[in-house]
């Protein structure tokens, strides 16, 4: 029996040696181009990107159009006709769909747009044919909050005490684990837009919601822009606050990065002189949120506070940490310390001004003040 067992183990080892190179090859990251061109569009500037590495497709948000290309920049299809604001996006590897932030401020409605991207096969497709939406009641409640109690909501303006936490809607969207749990359940994570009102003190945090979307099918509805629906979860699974100082419209691009274990937040720089106004922050994904006071609120309020990651630059006066890097037009973590970062530009074609967007390949260095370098 011992001899048979020895032979069996030897055979198994030989088999393992035989298949190891193939397994290693399968684990190697896909070769990715240094640049992917998202084209030129009249609708708006590039707002976010997402990638399906397995099938080889790239997705660009240009405010009012979703653009699908292959990894060589060849146009596959577009979704057009939005009157709302399509922002940051992320690809959900679990269901193969793209999730993005979609704002209708005049209708006081905020949604996660969910695109069945396999059906995007031609230019000019109708959102109703490829997109469903989920209404975010928590965001609407904070956006429409009558903070001064005068009985009037002042609408889409920043120069007002209204809008709880300075909420201007949503922008950053990313999938990643529950805060403080590296291998935790994947959650859809959504960051608020924040008005750059320099006269108030209650808008100095980034506000982030996490949702478990396993039961979201029951909420998904086509969107009729003339009569927006209100189908969505009553509340998020978690609401969190990161003290960064005020920014100009909050987290534009949010991305969980498995390589560093951090949540990356790219913003338009703030303008309050008492803050360092960094354009890039990272939340330490390994630190569990701590319950504490949410600084600057009109009435004392406690919430779940996130911890900014070590490294980079630190402002001694405020304790805020950050980096000098511009990822606010699009940021995608590719794994292994590689990233696509959007470069926005403009061109004139036949007398018409158009917005361009490119995905440019970067690698992680961890250096200060800029932790990335361009690759290729």
C-alpha positions as a printed NumPy array, in Angstrom:
array([[  0.   ,   0.   ,   0.   ],
       [  2.842,   2.369,   0.854],
       [  4.444,   1.852,  -2.587],
       [  1.194,   2.536,  -4.397],
       [  0.683,   5.683,  -2.343],
       [  4.212,   6.849,  -3.113],
       [  3.685,   6.341,  -6.83 ],
       [  0.361,   8.16 ,  -6.683],
       [  1.911,  11.138,  -4.933],
       [  4.777,  11.192,  -7.398],
       [  2.375,  11.108, -10.31 ],
       [  0.327,  13.89 ,  -8.742],
       [  3.475,  15.988,  -8.263],
       [  4.481,  15.438, -11.863],
       [  1.039,  16.474, -13.01 ],
       [  1.242,  19.601, -10.879],
       [  4.617,  20.446, -12.404],
       [  3.173,  19.893, -15.852],
       [  0.247,  22.286, -15.369],
       [  2.018,  24.909, -13.259],
       [  3.292,  26.983, -16.201],
       [ -0.19 ,  27.155, -17.708],
       [ -1.696,  28.207, -14.392],
       [  0.991,  30.838, -13.95 ],
       [  0.321,  32.16 , -17.445],
       [ -3.384,  32.427, -16.672],
       [ -2.574,  34.452, -13.553],
       [ -0.355,  36.908, -15.404],
       [ -1.998,  40.317, -15.896],
       [ -3.336,  41.093, -19.343],
       [ -0.988,  43.158, -21.506],
       [ -2.497,  46.617, -21.536],
       [ -1.722,  49.493, -23.903],
       [ -0.087,  52.64 , -22.577],
       [ -2.971,  54.731, -23.964],
       [ -6.611,  54.022, -24.84 ],
       [ -8.334,  56.804, -26.773],
       [-11.936,  57.515, -25.78 ],
       [-12.654,  59.74 , -28.785],
       [-13.91 ,  63.323, -29.114],
       [-17.437,  64.347, -28.096],
       [-19.534,  67.509, -27.948],
       [-21.628,  66.339, -24.99 ],
       [-19.249,  67.103, -22.098],
       [-15.814,  66.476, -20.607],
       [-14.697,  63.044, -19.478],
       [-16.078,  62.258, -16.006],
       [-15.057,  58.672, -15.32 ],
       [-13.909,  55.346, -16.725],
       [-14.399,  51.624, -16.19 ],
       [-12.763,  48.546, -17.677],
       [-13.718,  44.939, -18.355],
       [-10.284,  43.349, -18.519],
       [-11.596,  39.838, -19.168],
       [-13.574,  40.744, -22.29 ],
       [-11.313,  43.631, -23.293],
       [-13.597,  46.689, -23.253],
       [-13.166,  50.226, -21.927],
       [-15.977,  52.567, -20.889],
       [-15.83 ,  56.363, -20.743],
       [-18.38 ,  58.757, -19.289],
       [-18.56 ,  62.118, -21.075],
       [-21.293,  63.703, -18.896],
       [-24.143,  63.044, -21.34 ],
       [-22.84 ,  60.05 , -23.28 ],
       [-21.431,  56.634, -22.367],
       [-18.713,  55.487, -24.775],
       [-17.633,  51.855, -25.227],
       [-14.352,  51.022, -26.962],
       [-12.087,  48.042, -27.218],
       [ -8.63 ,  48.222, -25.645],
       [ -7.203,  49.689, -28.858],
       [ -9.634,  52.605, -28.701],
       [-11.87 ,  51.319, -31.515],
       [-15.422,  52.565, -30.992],
       [-17.898,  49.771, -30.231],
       [-20.973,  51.789, -29.25 ],
       [-22.422,  54.735, -27.355],
       [-25.42 ,  55.449, -25.156],
       [-26.725,  58.97 , -25.746],
       [-29.59 ,  61.262, -24.873],
       [-29.05 ,  61.82 , -21.15 ],
       [-30.314,  65.122, -19.81 ],
       [-28.85 ,  64.303, -16.418],
       [-25.203,  64.178, -15.377],
       [-23.414,  60.839, -15.805],
       [-20.334,  60.768, -13.568],
       [-17.856,  58.246, -12.206],
       [-18.311,  54.546, -13.035],
       [-17.031,  51.112, -12.072],
       [-17.276,  47.652, -13.618],
       [-18.858,  44.962, -11.447],
       [-16.939,  41.748, -12.079],
       [-19.671,  39.743, -10.34 ],
       [-22.49 ,  40.551, -12.772],
       [-20.619,  42.017, -15.768],
       [-22.404,  45.381, -15.66 ],
       [-21.175,  48.97 , -15.343],
       [-22.499,  51.071, -12.442],
       [-22.309,  54.866, -12.527],
       [-23.591,  57.962, -10.757],
       [-26.459,  59.747, -12.487],
       [-27.791,  63.097, -11.283],
       [-31.007,  64.971, -12.065],
       [-30.652,  67.958,  -9.76 ],
       [-33.587,  69.916, -11.132],
       [-35.824,  66.925, -10.372],
       [-34.025,  66.426,  -7.002],
       [-33.302,  62.838,  -8.039],
       [-30.08 ,  60.847,  -7.761],
       [-29.52 ,  57.368,  -9.136],
       [-27.06 ,  54.607,  -9.695],
       [-27.242,  53.865, -13.41 ],
       [-26.678,  50.182, -14.213],
       [-25.665,  49.435, -17.804],
       [-26.063,  46.044, -19.469],
       [-22.886,  46.724, -21.4  ],
       [-22.969,  43.512, -23.444],
       [-25.937,  45.037, -25.265],
       [-24.03 ,  48.191, -26.237],
       [-23.112,  47.299, -29.81 ],
       [-23.682,  50.439, -31.896],
       [-23.433,  54.234, -31.717],
       [-26.441,  56.24 , -30.527],
       [-28.207,  53.62 , -28.434],
       [-31.132,  54.666, -26.241],
       [-30.599,  54.497, -22.45 ],
       [-33.979,  52.749, -22.106],
       [-32.626,  49.786, -24.077],
       [-29.481,  49.149, -22.032],
       [-29.832,  50.919, -18.672],
       [-31.773,  50.562, -15.434],
       [-31.551,  52.79 , -12.389],
       [-31.815,  52.629,  -8.604],
       [-32.9  ,  55.696,  -6.607],
       [-30.737,  56.745,  -3.64 ],
       [-33.102,  58.067,  -0.973],
       [-30.326,  58.888,   1.503],
       [-28.664,  61.236,  -0.984],
       [-31.929,  62.95 ,  -1.849],
       [-32.683,  63.513,   1.845],
       [-29.314,  65.167,   2.457],
       [-29.372,  67.163,  -0.772],
       [-32.853,  68.596,  -0.128],
       [-32.35 ,  69.259,   3.599],
       [-33.695,  72.658,   4.715],
       [-30.812,  73.327,   7.083],
       [-31.793,  76.841,   8.187],
       [-35.424,  75.87 ,   8.812],
       [-36.927,  78.69 ,   6.801],
       [-39.376,  76.327,   5.105],
       [-37.758,  76.754,   1.698],
       [-35.258,  74.487,  -0.042],
       [-32.987,  76.737,  -2.069],
       [-32.247,  74.269,  -4.876],
       [-29.074,  73.683,  -6.878],
       [-26.936,  76.495,  -5.499],
       [-23.924,  76.347,  -3.238],
       [-24.368,  79.754,  -1.612],
       [-26.934,  78.602,   0.926],
       [-26.964,  76.931,   4.347],
       [-29.212,  74.215,   2.868],
       [-27.927,  70.767,   1.779],
       [-26.837,  68.649,   4.771],
       [-23.021,  68.299,   4.846],
       [-22.993,  70.554,   1.766],
       [-24.328,  67.648,  -0.338],
       [-24.548,  68.515,  -4.029],
       [-25.451,  64.993,  -5.157],
       [-23.118,  62.086,  -6.005],
       [-20.017,  61.529,  -8.106],
       [-17.47 ,  58.88 ,  -7.053],
       [-18.51 ,  55.215,  -7.496],
       [-16.477,  52.073,  -6.813],
       [-16.826,  48.467,  -5.745],
       [-14.75 ,  47.304,  -2.807],
       [-14.881,  45.637,   0.605],
       [-16.601,  47.023,   3.65 ],
       [-14.377,  49.619,   5.298],
       [-11.885,  47.992,   7.675],
       [-12.327,  44.498,   6.217],
       [ -9.786,  43.758,   3.493],
       [-11.48 ,  40.498,   2.503],
       [-14.961,  41.63 ,   3.44 ],
       [-18.073,  41.447,   1.32 ],
       [-17.999,  43.601,  -1.793],
       [-20.1  ,  46.744,  -1.476],
       [-21.088,  49.424,  -3.94 ],
       [-19.51 ,  52.563,  -2.543],
       [-20.796,  56.025,  -3.463],
       [-19.256,  59.392,  -2.588],
       [-21.181,  62.652,  -2.285],
       [-20.595,  65.72 ,  -4.33 ],
       [-19.956,  68.607,  -1.901],
       [-20.541,  72.286,  -2.624],
       [-17.457,  74.498,  -2.346],
       [-19.085,  76.989,   0.017],
       [-16.25 ,  78.665,   1.933],
       [-18.577,  80.374,   4.429],
       [-19.738,  77.21 ,   6.192],
       [-17.923,  74.679,   8.376],
       [-20.178,  71.636,   7.984],
       [-18.939,  70.727,   4.486],
       [-15.343,  69.723,   5.283],
       [-15.859,  65.943,   5.13 ],
       [-16.15 ,  63.57 ,   2.225],
       [-19.371,  61.633,   2.786],
       [-19.389,  58.026,   1.585],
       [-22.22 ,  55.469,   1.464],
       [-21.87 ,  51.698,   1.132],
       [-24.603,  49.427,  -0.236],
       [-24.969,  45.667,  -0.378],
       [-26.504,  45.313,  -3.84 ],
       [-27.409,  41.604,  -3.722],
       [-31.095,  42.466,  -3.429],
       [-31.075,  45.424,  -5.806],
       [-32.818,  43.641,  -8.675],
       [-36.133,  44.427,  -7.002],
       [-35.344,  48.161,  -7.17 ],
       [-34.03 ,  48.381, -10.724],
       [-36.31 ,  50.387, -13.017],
       [-36.008,  51.991, -16.449],
       [-35.755,  55.747, -16.105],
       [-38.382,  58.014, -17.625],
       [-36.74 ,  61.423, -17.412],
       [-40.048,  63.282, -17.483],
       [-41.288,  61.277, -14.482],
       [-38.293,  59.964, -12.465],
       [-39.066,  56.941, -10.293],
       [-38.208,  56.583,  -6.599],
       [-37.456,  52.876,  -6.398],
       [-34.462,  52.219,  -4.17 ],
       [-33.238,  51.125,  -0.736],
       [-34.554,  53.007,   2.283],
       [-31.043,  53.578,   3.595],
       [-27.429,  52.565,   2.958],
       [-25.719,  49.735,   4.818],
       [-23.146,  52.214,   6.081],
       [-22.538,  55.971,   6.068],
       [-19.019,  57.26 ,   6.616],
       [-17.111,  60.537,   6.892],
       [-13.523,  61.347,   5.865],
       [-12.102,  64.662,   7.083],
       [-10.203,  66.135,   4.136],
       [-11.194,  69.769,   4.254],
       [-13.608,  71.241,   1.767],
       [-13.21 ,  70.372,  -1.915],
       [-14.818,  71.68 ,  -5.082],
       [-17.725,  69.27 ,  -5.649],
       [-16.426,  66.395,  -3.533],
       [-14.949,  63.093,  -4.694],
       [-14.99 ,  63.137,  -8.488],
       [-13.431,  59.689,  -8.839],
       [-13.44 ,  56.979,  -6.194],
       [-11.51 ,  53.74 ,  -6.555],
       [-10.729,  50.834,  -4.266],
       [ -7.181,  49.654,  -4.92 ],
       [ -6.407,  46.098,  -3.872],
       [ -2.671,  46.661,  -4.381],
       [ -2.419,  49.22 ,  -1.561],
       [ -5.587,  48.219,   0.281],
       [ -6.665,  51.858,   0.187],
       [ -9.619,  53.803,  -1.158],
       [ -8.417,  56.473,  -3.574],
       [-10.274,  59.79 ,  -3.796],
       [ -9.506,  62.187,  -6.632],
       [-11.042,  65.664,  -6.252],
       [-11.116,  69.149,  -7.671],
       [ -9.022,  71.122,  -5.2  ],
       [-10.794,  73.077,  -2.498],
       [-10.473,  76.825,  -1.919],
       [-10.702,  77.281,   1.844],
       [ -7.39 ,  78.908,   2.891],
       [ -7.269,  77.069,   6.234],
       [ -6.827,  73.703,   4.468],
       [ -3.959,  72.354,   2.34 ],
       [ -6.39 ,  71.64 ,  -0.524],
       [ -4.739,  68.51 ,  -1.869],
       [ -6.206,  67.086,  -5.114],
       [ -5.833,  63.431,  -4.059],
       [ -6.593,  61.562,  -0.834],
       [ -6.501,  57.957,   0.284],
       [ -8.558,  56.296,   2.997],
       [ -6.851,  53.447,   4.841],
       [ -8.966,  50.427,   3.946],
       [ -7.573,  48.356,   6.827],
       [ -8.738,  50.708,   9.572],
       [-12.204,  50.082,  10.935],
       [-14.338,  53.227,  11.102],
       [-14.363,  54.878,  14.518],
       [-17.455,  56.474,  15.957],
       [-16.769,  60.105,  16.765],
       [-17.929,  63.679,  16.354],
       [-18.524,  64.904,  12.811],
       [-16.743,  68.24 ,  13.117],
       [-18.375,  71.505,  12.113],
       [-22.047,  70.47 ,  12.191],
       [-24.687,  73.036,  13.294],
       [-25.697,  70.659,  16.07 ],
       [-23.425,  68.115,  17.72 ],
       [-23.48 ,  64.943,  15.619],
       [-21.618,  61.655,  15.765],
       [-20.888,  59.301,  12.916],
       [-18.513,  56.681,  11.536],
       [-15.169,  58.327,  10.8  ],
       [-12.666,  57.026,   8.241],
       [ -8.883,  57.271,   8.603],
       [ -6.718,  58.878,   5.932],
       [ -3.816,  56.659,   4.853],
       [ -0.265,  57.276,   6.016],
       [  2.285,  58.714,   3.611],
       [  2.206,  61.607,   1.232],
       [  1.918,  65.125,   2.594],
       [  0.521,  66.131,   5.97 ],
       [ -0.802,  69.505,   7.022],
       [  0.123,  69.954,  10.686],
       [ -2.555,  72.546,  11.367],
       [ -5.478,  70.334,  10.314],
       [ -3.983,  66.817,  10.385],
       [ -5.157,  66.283,   6.803],
       [ -3.032,  63.953,   4.643],
       [ -2.985,  63.872,   0.849],
       [ -0.988,  63.741,  -2.359],
       [ -0.331,  65.834,  -5.442],
       [ -1.916,  63.902,  -8.287],
       [ -4.693,  64.586, -10.769],
       [ -7.088,  61.681, -11.191],
       [-10.322,  63.636, -11.05 ],
       [-11.371,  62.9  , -14.65 ],
       [-11.059,  59.135, -14.336],
       [ -9.175,  56.565, -12.269],
       [ -9.203,  52.778, -12.674],
       [ -7.214,  50.296, -10.583],
       [ -6.046,  47.433, -12.797],
       [ -4.356,  45.289, -10.144],
       [ -0.673,  44.756,  -9.47 ],
       [ -0.018,  48.444,  -8.891],
       [ -1.19 ,  49.528, -12.359],
       [ -3.83 ,  52.143, -13.105],
       [ -5.547,  53.944, -15.919],
       [ -5.833,  57.675, -15.322],
       [ -7.961,  59.886, -17.566],
       [ -6.464,  62.819, -19.421],
       [ -9.046,  65.387, -20.556],
       [ -8.54 ,  67.686, -23.513],
       [-10.216,  69.626, -26.292],
       [-10.008,  69.56 , -30.074],
       [-11.751,  71.484, -32.842],
       [-13.105,  69.447, -35.726],
       [-14.842,  71.172, -38.651],
       [-15.219,  74.279, -36.519],
       [-16.847,  72.36 , -33.654],
       [-15.213,  72.213, -30.215],
       [-15.152,  68.706, -28.762],
       [-13.984,  67.151, -25.51 ],
       [-11.45 ,  64.34 , -25.598],
       [-10.545,  61.687, -23.064],
       [ -7.654,  59.248, -22.937],
       [ -6.887,  56.461, -20.488],
       [ -3.167,  56.642, -19.733],
       [ -1.302,  53.843, -17.979],
       [  0.403,  54.584, -14.646],
       [  2.2  ,  52.487, -12.047],
       [  2.347,  52.807,  -8.27 ],
       [  5.557,  54.103,  -6.684],
       [  4.292,  55.164,  -3.251],
       [  6.541,  58.193,  -3.411],
       [  5.69 ,  61.596,  -1.968],
       [  4.27 ,  63.968,  -3.012],
       [  3.14 ,  62.001,  -6.126],
       [  2.671,  58.233,  -5.674],
       [  2.329,  57.293,  -9.38 ],
       [  4.46 ,  57.485, -12.482],
       [  3.374,  57.168, -16.078],
       [  4.134,  53.796, -17.681],
       [  5.151,  53.616, -21.303]])
